[in-house]
């Protein structure tokens, strides 16, 4: 004969809530993508040398030549993409959409035209759509890295997430940016049926 199993729903709920909190507070290492146009590689090299110890605490990736430079400087990127003009910027964009990149430091050359400008603009747009940290020059990248590093150290010490102050009611900034657009997708799909 089968026995009825009595489940203490309050205890089960507490266990599930604790597991969810543990998953939310698990410390993952943020990933930073580094990209530099040819005329900005020297500045990126200096940036990396000055911030070497902080960068060691993050997972790094980037476009092909920039990752080769990181390896020369003793860092171990978790992979690299193609060179920017050969699709590397698009590959970084795909990683960003997949939630695999937390920050982009893109030292663009402001004095040269680029055959892959559409890719550069698309990556910049995705940074805004997904609300990841962005440093477009030495100073902004340095400030963002310092902030991210401080948050990472606090999180490692406390086991709790530390981030920027968010507006009330906006726990997910990317969702706040994308919500209106996403709602139009349902209407477009419905319109296609008629």
ABEGO torsion letter per residue (X at the ends): XBBBBBBBAAAAAAAAAAAAAAAAABBBBBBBBBBBBAAAAAAAAAAAAAAAAAAAABBBBEBAAAAAAAAAAGBBBAEBBBBAAAGAAAAAAAAAAAGABABBBBBBBAABBBAAAAAAAAAAAAAAAAGBBBBABAAAAAAAAAAAAAAAAAAAAAGBBBBBBBBBGBABAAAAAAAAAAAAAAAAAAAAAX
